[in-house]
């Protein structure tokens, strides 16, 4: 077939052009003739490795975001704890003044 003579790396572009300029029927014929060539160009091992790298990078990104959120939450909780201590101290100062002047 003519399609077996086309460089497999250019075959997707050729098929796209056939589909655009000659319609679905001709595209189907071209795909049927070249499907094995297309599959032979796919490096499954490399695809899996790329997917693993992608998901590992996403997981690292999510871990970093989780750490940032944890630090922010700790800061909020620490501020709330200090605000509670300030409030108790403020109340005790008022009560001291009340007894001092009272």
Beta strands, then each sheet from edge to edge (+ up, - down):
end
